[in-house]
Every structure is written in C-alpha cells, then in structure tokens.
Amino acid sequence: MSSSSPAYVTLPTFVGYSASTGPSRSSFVRRQRRLYEDPARAAFNYYRRAANAVRAGRAARQDEQAMRALVEHADERTRPHYAAVADGWLRYLGRRDPQLLDVGRTRCSLGELAVGVSPQLGLRKSTGRRFATWLYFKEEPLHRDAARLALWLLSEGMPDLLPGGEALVVDVRRAKEFTLSARDRGRLRPWAFSEASAFVTLWYAA
C-alpha cells in the first residue's frame, strides 16, 4: 500500500482519535493504520454483542430479559462490562418505550479521510421524532466534544441513514443522551474537517 492510499476509519475510531491528545494521537493513528493494512489483526469487538442485545430487546419489548441474558452468557472478563451496559441501558429507557426502526449506513468524506457511519439502531420516540442512534459503550465517559463530532457525522449522513431523521448519541453506561442543534451543526463543520486533516497527516506519516 502506498502512502497516498486514502484513509478510511469508522465513526468510533474517528471519535476516539478526536478524544485523544498530544503524542498519544500519533500512536493511535499508527495502530489504526496497521489494522487497515492487515484487517486480520483487528481485535474482536465484544460490544457488538451488547448492541445486538439492545436491538433484540427493543424489537421484542423485552429489554430486561435481553439485558439479563447478555450478562448471564458473558465470560468472566466481559461480565462486569456487560453488567454496566445493561444497567445503563435500562436506566436510560426508564419509562421510555421508543419504537425500533431500521437504519442504514454510509460513508462521509472529509477531504482525504472517509469515515464509515453505522448507527446501531433507529428509534422513534413518543413525540414521533425519529433518530439514527449511535450507542457508546466504553468504560471512559463520552465527552461532549466527542459526542458532538459523532452527532455531526450522523447528521451529515442522514439522507442515507434515516431520511428526515435526527441524530442521537447515547453514552449507555451513564444513561446519558446527546443531541445537536442546527446552529451547532454549522459551527462544527470546520472543526470536523480540521480534525480529519490532522488525522490524515499522521496517517501518511505512519
């Protein structure tokens, strides 16, 4: 692969890069470049099971049963993480009963960087508003700026994800949701492109 190969990352990776600081950014991008060039090196994403359980629970409206099964079938290493996810998701739902919607996937082009955007589910709330929803499962809290970057990418890809819908990010463990105002969306565009440009510089250097 030549150094001019286009850079491609997923939304979680780009958000993780944006949340990193200082020299750690360079090592973060080097790791991603190695994974890009040799996909067999990629680590198993055990949060995929959590996302599948959330989706199945909502589809059947049996969220508690789905979360209980997620935790009970986990191994010793992942059980504490799944337990935190299950607790957070049930607290987030509370009295909410959003309808599950199908949602698409897309790529957003930020100059020389392509970002794959794949929200885990679509939700229709009781107000009728429809949301392409990205679930954040990690142990570290999701900071507002990182959430806003994810929301901006979801908003940019909305015609392919959920036409006419809105963007929603949920920090599952903390039962906290983030949305974006129209004013924020316009202000975030230059910042998102500058983050992409900095990423691509480190990508080529790697």
BADREN-748858 format. One record per residue (C-alpha): residue in three letters; chain; residue number from 0; x, y, z. Coordinates in nm, 3 decimals. Layout:
code,unit,pos,x,y,z
ALA,A,NUM,X,Y,Z
...
***
This chain:
code,unit,pos,x,y,z
MET,A,0,0.000,0.000,0.000
SER,A,1,0.141,0.336,-0.099
SER,A,2,0.150,0.634,0.132
SER,A,3,-0.109,0.802,-0.091
SER,A,4,-0.374,0.537,-0.023
PRO,A,5,-0.693,0.702,0.100
ALA,A,6,-0.753,0.686,0.473
TYR,A,7,-1.066,0.509,0.594
VAL,A,8,-1.184,0.475,0.954
THR,A,9,-1.512,0.405,1.130
LEU,A,10,-1.703,0.664,1.331
PRO,A,11,-1.597,0.514,1.669
THR,A,12,-1.233,0.527,1.561
PHE,A,13,-1.252,0.889,1.447
VAL,A,14,-1.431,0.988,1.768
GLY,A,15,-1.164,0.802,1.970
TYR,A,16,-0.891,0.988,1.782
SER,A,17,-1.057,1.323,1.844
ALA,A,18,-1.084,1.247,2.215
SER,A,19,-0.710,1.170,2.238
THR,A,20,-0.449,1.441,2.295
GLY,A,21,-0.080,1.511,2.247
PRO,A,22,0.163,1.238,2.139
SER,A,23,-0.098,0.968,2.204
ARG,A,24,-0.271,1.083,1.884
SER,A,25,0.024,0.969,1.674
SER,A,26,0.038,0.623,1.829
PHE,A,27,-0.342,0.595,1.799
VAL,A,28,-0.325,0.659,1.425
ARG,A,29,-0.030,0.421,1.379
ARG,A,30,-0.236,0.141,1.536
GLN,A,31,-0.528,0.218,1.306
ARG,A,32,-0.304,0.221,1.000
ARG,A,33,-0.170,-0.124,1.089
LEU,A,34,-0.524,-0.257,1.131
TYR,A,35,-0.626,-0.102,0.799
GLU,A,36,-0.339,-0.269,0.616
ASP,A,37,-0.387,-0.604,0.791
PRO,A,38,-0.754,-0.647,0.892
ALA,A,39,-0.675,-0.989,1.041
ARG,A,40,-0.506,-0.806,1.330
ALA,A,41,-0.830,-0.641,1.439
ALA,A,42,-0.942,-0.722,1.792
PHE,A,43,-1.279,-0.887,1.849
ASN,A,44,-1.538,-0.621,1.919
TYR,A,45,-1.727,-0.760,2.216
TYR,A,46,-1.955,-0.457,2.231
ARG,A,47,-2.120,-0.589,1.916
ARG,A,48,-2.294,-0.845,2.138
ALA,A,49,-2.419,-0.563,2.360
ALA,A,50,-2.557,-0.374,2.058
ASN,A,51,-2.729,-0.687,1.931
ALA,A,52,-2.885,-0.746,2.273
VAL,A,53,-3.011,-0.387,2.294
ARG,A,54,-3.165,-0.417,1.947
ALA,A,55,-3.324,-0.757,2.018
GLY,A,56,-3.466,-0.637,2.349
ARG,A,57,-3.623,-0.332,2.189
ALA,A,58,-3.763,-0.532,1.898
ALA,A,59,-3.940,-0.771,2.136
ARG,A,60,-4.004,-0.505,2.403
GLN,A,61,-3.831,-0.739,2.645
ASP,A,62,-3.538,-0.518,2.738
GLU,A,63,-3.484,-0.656,3.089
GLN,A,64,-3.479,-1.015,2.967
ALA,A,65,-3.236,-0.929,2.685
MET,A,66,-3.002,-0.746,2.922
ARG,A,67,-3.016,-1.027,3.176
ALA,A,68,-2.925,-1.281,2.907
LEU,A,69,-2.638,-1.061,2.788
VAL,A,70,-2.482,-1.061,3.135
GLU,A,71,-2.555,-1.426,3.217
HIS,A,72,-2.391,-1.554,2.898
ALA,A,73,-2.079,-1.337,2.933
ASP,A,74,-1.742,-1.475,3.035
GLU,A,75,-1.564,-1.363,3.349
ARG,A,76,-1.365,-1.093,3.168
THR,A,77,-1.655,-0.926,2.990
ARG,A,78,-1.929,-0.974,3.252
PRO,A,79,-1.855,-0.654,3.451
HIS,A,80,-1.862,-0.451,3.127
TYR,A,81,-2.186,-0.608,3.009
ALA,A,82,-2.341,-0.561,3.353
ALA,A,83,-2.259,-0.187,3.341
VAL,A,84,-2.401,-0.164,2.987
ALA,A,85,-2.718,-0.350,3.086
ASP,A,86,-2.775,-0.132,3.393
GLY,A,87,-2.713,0.187,3.197
TRP,A,88,-2.941,0.093,2.908
LEU,A,89,-3.229,0.003,3.138
ARG,A,90,-3.183,0.328,3.331
TYR,A,91,-3.177,0.519,3.001
LEU,A,92,-3.503,0.360,2.887
GLY,A,93,-3.675,0.413,3.222
ARG,A,94,-4.034,0.485,3.125
ARG,A,95,-3.940,0.542,2.763
ASP,A,96,-4.077,0.295,2.508
PRO,A,97,-3.918,0.401,2.175
GLN,A,98,-4.008,0.206,1.864
LEU,A,99,-3.722,0.032,1.686
LEU,A,100,-3.658,0.148,1.329
ASP,A,101,-3.435,0.018,1.054
VAL,A,102,-3.137,0.240,0.985
GLY,A,103,-2.883,0.245,0.704
ARG,A,104,-2.510,0.303,0.686
THR,A,105,-2.297,0.541,0.485
ARG,A,106,-1.956,0.699,0.438
CYS,A,107,-1.881,1.065,0.499
SER,A,108,-1.598,1.223,0.305
LEU,A,109,-1.390,1.475,0.499
GLY,A,110,-1.129,1.578,0.245
GLU,A,111,-0.887,1.287,0.216
LEU,A,112,-1.049,1.094,0.501
ALA,A,113,-1.353,0.870,0.462
VAL,A,114,-1.547,0.788,0.778
GLY,A,115,-1.782,0.491,0.789
VAL,A,116,-2.101,0.579,0.976
SER,A,117,-2.307,0.284,1.104
PRO,A,118,-2.552,0.370,1.383
GLN,A,119,-2.663,0.059,1.569
LEU,A,120,-3.033,0.136,1.558
GLY,A,121,-3.309,0.377,1.470
LEU,A,122,-3.556,0.492,1.735
ARG,A,123,-3.895,0.662,1.710
LYS,A,124,-3.979,0.840,2.035
SER,A,125,-4.329,0.901,2.172
THR,A,126,-4.317,1.252,2.022
GLY,A,127,-4.292,1.098,1.675
ARG,A,128,-3.936,1.222,1.623
ARG,A,129,-3.709,0.967,1.457
PHE,A,130,-3.343,0.925,1.547
ALA,A,131,-3.047,0.747,1.390
THR,A,132,-2.882,0.636,1.713
TRP,A,133,-2.519,0.561,1.790
LEU,A,134,-2.457,0.378,2.116
TYR,A,135,-2.133,0.443,2.305
PHE,A,136,-2.045,0.151,2.533
LYS,A,137,-1.694,0.217,2.660
GLU,A,138,-1.583,0.247,3.021
GLU,A,139,-1.444,0.601,2.976
PRO,A,140,-1.717,0.869,2.980
LEU,A,141,-1.802,1.018,2.641
HIS,A,142,-1.705,1.385,2.648
ARG,A,143,-1.935,1.642,2.493
ASP,A,144,-1.700,1.743,2.211
ALA,A,145,-1.651,1.379,2.106
ALA,A,146,-2.029,1.326,2.119
ARG,A,147,-2.083,1.636,1.907
LEU,A,148,-1.841,1.506,1.644
ALA,A,149,-2.036,1.178,1.628
LEU,A,150,-2.364,1.370,1.606
TRP,A,151,-2.231,1.586,1.325
LEU,A,152,-2.125,1.281,1.124
LEU,A,153,-2.464,1.117,1.181
SER,A,154,-2.636,1.438,1.068
GLU,A,155,-2.422,1.460,0.754
GLY,A,156,-2.507,1.102,0.661
MET,A,157,-2.877,1.124,0.749
PRO,A,158,-3.012,1.102,0.390
ASP,A,159,-2.864,0.750,0.374
LEU,A,160,-2.916,0.656,0.738
LEU,A,161,-3.274,0.762,0.816
PRO,A,162,-3.414,1.018,0.568
GLY,A,163,-3.576,1.305,0.756
GLY,A,164,-3.446,1.176,1.087
GLU,A,165,-3.227,1.335,1.354
ALA,A,166,-2.901,1.231,1.518
LEU,A,167,-2.884,1.084,1.868
VAL,A,168,-2.586,0.959,2.069
VAL,A,169,-2.631,0.765,2.392
ASP,A,170,-2.349,0.709,2.642
VAL,A,171,-2.505,0.384,2.753
ARG,A,172,-2.323,0.318,3.081
ARG,A,173,-2.412,0.663,3.210
ALA,A,174,-2.765,0.662,3.061
LYS,A,175,-2.688,0.999,2.903
GLU,A,176,-2.809,1.120,2.564
PHE,A,177,-2.668,1.388,2.336
THR,A,178,-2.837,1.574,2.051
LEU,A,179,-2.728,1.854,1.819
SER,A,180,-2.891,2.187,1.739
ALA,A,181,-2.898,2.324,1.384
ARG,A,182,-2.671,2.606,1.500
ASP,A,183,-2.416,2.358,1.637
ARG,A,184,-2.415,2.161,1.313
GLY,A,185,-2.297,2.460,1.109
ARG,A,186,-2.031,2.557,1.363
LEU,A,187,-1.890,2.205,1.387
ARG,A,188,-1.817,2.160,1.017
PRO,A,189,-1.480,2.346,1.007
TRP,A,190,-1.364,2.170,1.323
ALA,A,191,-1.458,1.825,1.188
PHE,A,192,-1.260,1.893,0.870
SER,A,193,-0.960,2.018,1.068
GLU,A,194,-0.963,1.702,1.281
ALA,A,195,-0.977,1.493,0.962
SER,A,196,-0.686,1.686,0.811
ALA,A,197,-0.473,1.631,1.121
PHE,A,198,-0.564,1.261,1.119
VAL,A,199,-0.462,1.223,0.754
THR,A,200,-0.127,1.395,0.820
LEU,A,201,-0.048,1.139,1.091
TRP,A,202,-0.187,0.857,0.875
TYR,A,203,0.056,0.929,0.592
ALA,A,204,0.343,0.971,0.839
ALA,A,205,0.264,0.625,0.976
***
